[in-house]
Amino acid sequence: MDIKGLIKKGVVVKNPLTVTLIDIAPERILPGAIIYPNVTLIGKRTFIAPGASIGKKGPVTVQNSVIGKNVVLGQGFCEESVFLDGSTLGAGFSARIGTLYEEGANSAQFTDTKMTISLPWITYGSNINGCDLIAAGGRGPEIGQFTEFGTGFVHFNFTVRGDKATPSLFGNIPEGVFLRSKRIFIGGNTSIIGPIVADFGSLTAAGVRVSCDLKKEHIYLGDSPLSGEHSYDVDTYTSLSKVYKKNINFIANLIALWHWYKKVRLKCAEGDIYEILYTEGAKNVQMNIEERLYQLEFLVNKLPLSIKNLKEKGRPDKERLIHQQESLVKNWPKMQSLLQNYQKETELDEKNYQPFMEGFLAVAERYRKDYISTIKGLREEDVQRGNTWLSGIVDRFNLSFGKFCQSPEYT
């Protein structure tokens, strides 16, 4: 099917002569979608739902990306990304592989995301680099109710050693999916040095540098300025316990979100459109899990050289570091296998999951399976059961890491 065929079936194409189609599946471009001038659609995964506006602010390239109802893509590029209903991206966006914007999540101008998951209403200002993170928190789209990353926010996700075991978790999945958590506020021009964990309700001032976890209901005023220089061996690692714990916890949250899509969202899918959107959303969560496993394995593979260097050096804590790193290398295959088998996680918490789903589906029917209305309409006892179920998934993987690495160095 060519552009004339799309127009004939009800797709609104503002200037057909400037729109390019490359290897798409025409049946996935639905009637009511609006395509502005200078848009290029590429790939058979590409899906555009009714009411979506593509290229409203300038040229857009959509490559193997999935776009829900009433999404606005202003001007920019997306690849292997998923945007659920009502999400909005302004001019100059770059949404790279693994990006997932849930309902109402939005960004202003010149934002870059990759392996980034944004729960409903998450808001990014302009001139932002926010790769390798999960963002949750907030209770609605009203001013002061949503998690916000101010203009100029940067998440630094490469270390000087060249590894990327640096994902940062803003909020968490077990609480965040229920849309009842306090928002997180990251002030403009803030630099976050991953990996960190930010609690719901945490805040930073504008223009600060952050390399530590952010506590609930605390405002962070920044790290002390650094100066001077000293020798540095990029091939020799020091303590990695916090890095590994944060990575495992991050992956555990991703796994909880994957189960949420498979066992909750898809149960609420009304019609083919939402079945496609939620299935594709789960695929992007899976991409994030695979990326984090790859980056952890990359780091593990650098440790034998680090261990060799430590054995040859005379630093006072070398025995502790050697023991820690050798334990990580030894136990990584078992931990990797456990994490890779997350889809086979069949140990459902029946005590909480089944009663939660009964309540969830009853509310979903009342709201005609509108996702946001359903979540907002849940009874508190159902929210608690759902939270306990998801927290159990996260806890199981975190506890498994502790069992594999039981030495005191991991405390």
Buried (B, 14 or more C-beta within 10 A) or exposed (E): EEBEEBBEEEBBBBEEEBBEBEEBEBEBBBEBBBBBBBBBBBBEBBBBBBBBBBBBBBBBBBBBBBBBBBBBBBBBBBBBBBBBBBBBBBBBBBBBBBBBBBBBBBBBBBBBBBBBBBBBBBBBBBBBBBBBBBBBBBBBBEEEBBBBBBBBBBBBBEBEBEBBBBBBBBBBBBBBBBBBBBBBBBBBBBBBBBBBBBBBBBBBBBBBBBEEBBBEEEEBEBEEEEEEEEEEEEEBBBBBBEBBBBBBBBBBBBBBBBBBBBBBBBEBBEEEBBEBBBBBBBBBBBBBBBBBBEBBEEBBEBBEEBBEBBEEEEEEEBEBBBBBBBBBBEBBEEBBEBBEEBEEBEEBBEEBBEBBBEBBBBBBEEBEBBBBEBBBBBEEEBBBBBBBBBBBBBBBBBEBBEEBBEEEBBE
